[in-house]
Amino acid sequence: MKQKGLLVVFTGDGKGKTTAAVGSALRMIKHGKRVAMVQFFKPSGRHVLPHDKFKVWSCGGGFTWDTSREANQAAVDKAWKKCRALLREPKYSMIIFDEIHVALKYKFLKTADLIRNLEERVPGQHVILTGRDAPQALIRCADLVTEMNCLKHPFSRGIPAQPGLDF
């Protein structure tokens, strides 16, 4: 059986994109491998999994609509610099670029630059990309694409995000 570093895209309007990526990270860690995660828009201190084999860099200042375009661009630039370094780092078997699709949608980052860097990554390295509105170019070159669709959500009934379940 051929082993290959896969490109995985989790997208769509429903919840669960980051959660699915972290679930994959847990499986990788169970196999004794290291995982890195770069969070493009989430603020520091929201590390999702404290573990010695799971390293997280949070580069954002929160939701894009709560932050100036300049601040968002600076956060994306910082995140993208870290992503490029990680793609050349063989100690990580899996890398998660959390909410990178948002950076692409709002033109903070070019899809072609992302694809070029993904093609040059360490052989065998898995990469998971999350966020709403994944560009078609990424969907075409991905090995696995899952679209999360929301059928029902508690927020529509006034129920806020729940600790432990949503964050």
C-alpha positions as CSV (number, residue, x, y, z in Angstrom):
1,M,0.0,0.0,0.0
2,K,1.4,3.4,-1.0
3,Q,1.9,6.0,1.8
4,K,1.5,9.6,0.8
5,G,1.2,12.9,2.7
6,L,-2.4,13.9,2.2
7,L,-3.9,17.3,1.7
8,V,-7.2,17.5,3.5
9,V,-9.8,20.3,3.3
10,F,-12.6,20.8,5.9
11,T,-15.0,23.5,4.7
12,G,-18.6,24.5,4.8
13,D,-21.0,26.6,6.9
14,G,-21.5,24.0,9.5
15,K,-19.6,23.5,12.8
16,G,-16.9,20.9,13.2
17,K,-14.1,21.9,10.8
18,T,-11.5,22.6,13.5
19,T,-12.9,19.8,15.7
20,A,-12.4,17.3,12.8
21,A,-8.9,18.5,12.3
22,V,-8.1,18.1,16.0
23,G,-9.6,14.6,16.0
24,S,-7.1,13.8,13.2
25,A,-4.3,15.3,15.3
26,L,-5.3,13.0,18.2
27,R,-5.0,9.9,16.0
28,M,-1.6,11.1,14.7
29,I,-0.4,11.7,18.3
30,K,-1.6,8.2,19.2
31,H,0.8,6.9,16.6
32,G,3.6,8.8,18.3
33,K,3.9,11.5,15.7
34,R,4.1,15.3,16.2
35,V,1.4,17.7,15.0
36,A,1.6,21.5,14.5
37,M,-1.4,23.8,14.2
38,V,-1.4,27.5,13.1
39,Q,-4.6,29.4,14.0
40,F,-5.0,32.3,11.6
41,F,-7.7,34.3,13.4
42,K,-8.0,32.8,16.8
43,P,-6.4,34.8,19.6
44,S,-3.6,33.4,21.9
45,G,-4.6,31.4,24.8
46,R,-7.2,29.3,23.0
47,H,-5.0,26.2,22.6
48,V,-7.2,23.3,21.9
49,L,-5.1,20.4,23.1
50,P,-2.3,20.7,25.7
51,H,0.1,17.9,24.8
52,D,3.9,17.7,24.3
53,K,3.4,16.4,20.7
54,F,0.9,19.1,19.7
55,K,2.2,22.6,19.2
56,V,-0.2,25.5,18.5
57,W,0.6,29.0,17.2
58,S,-2.4,31.4,17.5
59,C,-1.7,34.5,15.4
60,G,-5.0,36.3,15.2
61,G,-6.9,38.9,17.2
62,G,-10.3,37.3,16.9
63,F,-13.1,37.5,14.3
64,T,-12.2,39.4,11.2
65,W,-15.1,41.8,11.6
66,D,-13.8,42.9,15.0
67,T,-10.4,43.8,13.8
68,S,-9.0,46.2,11.3
69,R,-7.9,45.1,7.8
70,E,-4.4,46.1,8.7
71,A,-4.4,44.1,11.9
72,N,-5.8,41.1,10.1
73,Q,-3.2,41.4,7.4
74,A,-0.4,41.5,10.0
75,A,-1.9,38.4,11.7
76,V,-2.1,36.5,8.4
77,D,1.4,37.5,7.5
78,K,2.7,36.2,10.8
79,A,0.7,33.0,10.5
80,W,1.7,32.4,6.9
81,K,5.4,32.8,7.8
82,K,5.0,30.1,10.4
83,C,3.1,27.9,8.0
84,R,5.9,28.1,5.4
85,A,8.5,27.2,8.0
86,L,6.4,24.2,9.2
87,L,6.0,22.9,5.7
88,R,9.8,22.5,5.6
89,E,10.0,20.9,9.1
90,P,10.2,17.1,8.9
91,K,9.6,16.6,12.7
92,Y,5.9,17.3,12.1
93,S,3.9,14.6,10.5
94,M,0.8,16.7,10.3
95,I,0.2,20.4,10.1
96,I,-3.2,22.1,10.5
97,F,-3.8,25.6,9.0
98,D,-6.9,26.6,11.0
99,E,-9.2,29.1,9.3
100,I,-6.8,29.6,6.4
101,H,-9.8,29.6,3.9
102,V,-10.9,32.9,5.5
103,A,-7.5,34.4,4.8
104,L,-7.9,33.3,1.2
105,K,-11.5,34.5,0.8
106,Y,-10.6,38.0,2.0
107,K,-7.5,38.2,-0.1
108,F,-5.0,38.4,2.8
109,L,-3.2,35.5,1.1
110,K,-3.1,34.2,-2.4
111,T,-4.4,30.7,-3.2
112,A,-1.6,30.1,-5.8
113,D,1.1,30.9,-3.1
114,L,-0.5,28.4,-0.7
115,I,-0.7,25.6,-3.4
116,R,2.9,26.2,-4.5
117,N,4.1,25.9,-0.9
118,L,2.0,22.8,-0.3
119,E,3.6,21.1,-3.3
120,E,7.0,21.8,-1.9
121,R,6.4,20.5,1.6
122,V,8.2,17.7,3.3
123,P,7.4,14.3,1.6
124,G,4.8,12.3,3.5
125,Q,3.6,15.3,5.6
126,H,-0.2,15.6,6.0
127,V,-1.7,19.0,5.9
128,I,-5.3,19.9,7.0
129,L,-6.8,23.2,5.9
130,T,-10.0,24.5,7.6
131,G,-12.5,27.3,7.2
132,R,-15.6,28.3,5.3
133,D,-15.5,28.9,1.6
134,A,-12.5,26.8,0.5
135,P,-11.4,28.0,-3.0
136,Q,-12.2,25.7,-5.9
137,A,-8.5,25.5,-6.7
138,L,-7.8,24.0,-3.3
139,I,-10.7,21.6,-3.6
140,R,-9.3,20.4,-6.9
141,C,-5.8,19.6,-5.6
142,A,-6.9,18.2,-2.2
143,D,-6.9,14.4,-1.6
144,L,-9.9,14.6,0.8
145,V,-12.6,17.3,1.0
146,T,-15.4,17.3,3.6
147,E,-18.1,20.0,3.6
148,M,-19.8,20.6,6.9
149,N,-23.4,21.6,6.5
150,C,-25.5,22.9,9.4
151,L,-28.9,21.3,9.6
152,K,-29.7,22.8,13.1
153,H,-27.8,25.0,15.5
154,P,-28.6,26.1,19.1
155,F,-27.5,29.7,18.4
156,S,-30.6,30.2,16.3
157,R,-32.6,29.6,19.5
158,G,-30.5,32.0,21.6
159,I,-28.3,29.3,23.1
160,P,-24.6,30.5,23.3
161,A,-21.5,28.5,22.6
162,Q,-20.9,25.9,25.4
163,P,-17.6,25.4,27.2
164,G,-16.1,22.0,26.4
165,L,-18.4,21.5,23.4
166,D,-17.7,24.6,21.3
167,F,-14.4,25.9,22.7
